[in-house]
Amino acid sequence: MHTNQVYSEPVTENNGPHKWWHRRWVKITGISVIVLIVFAVILALVLIFVVFAPKKSETIITVTTSSSVPVTLTTTSPQTTAMTTTQQSEWSVTGNMNTARLLHTASILPNGKVLITGGTPNAYIYLNSAELYDPSTGIWASTGSMTNARDSHTASVLSNGNVLVTGGADDSGVLNSAELYDHLVHYSYCQ
């Protein structure tokens, strides 16, 4: 007996390979992640600007009196008023340093003068100079120079009034040396 067998092959409309982003589950997952991110951002904004927002009952009023001292009135509730007096700060010009510098230190000495040590005027030169500023006159004066030129160092005023300058860097690299400034005698070096 002769049997006629029929073979059928699955037919696909696009014989090209399916990309992973063409799959339905990838699209659904991606859209879900985007919706969750948008929801989280909206929730965060609501919490920041609605729940944790400052109370509207707080009012701040600044009044200047005849003595040019501003008085700040803060009302937190209808029954309570607090009065605060603040002094206005103003900047004024004073004398210039003898040497322009950055990455230096400034230390207030017991006599009220300010000691400036080291630093750099640019990226290639390191300073070993030190200057004293007298706030009563506004004048800068050079004082003894450090043994090592350095920038990015620390300067600590000790209990006896001396200033300990440590570390920093120079053109050879990072320093481990320390120097001691005696504001009564001038400058000495310690190892």
Buried (B, 14 or more C-beta within 10 A) or exposed (E): EEEEEEEEEEEEEEEEEEEEEEEEEEEEEEEEEEEEEEEEEEEEEEEEEEEEEEEEEEEEEEEEEEEEEBBEEBBEEEEEEEEEEEEEEEEEEEEEBEBEBEBBBEBEBEEEBBBBBBBBBEEEEBBBBBBBBBEEEEEBEEBBBBBBBBBBBEBEBEEEEBBBBBEBBBEEEEBEBBBBBBBEEEBEBEE
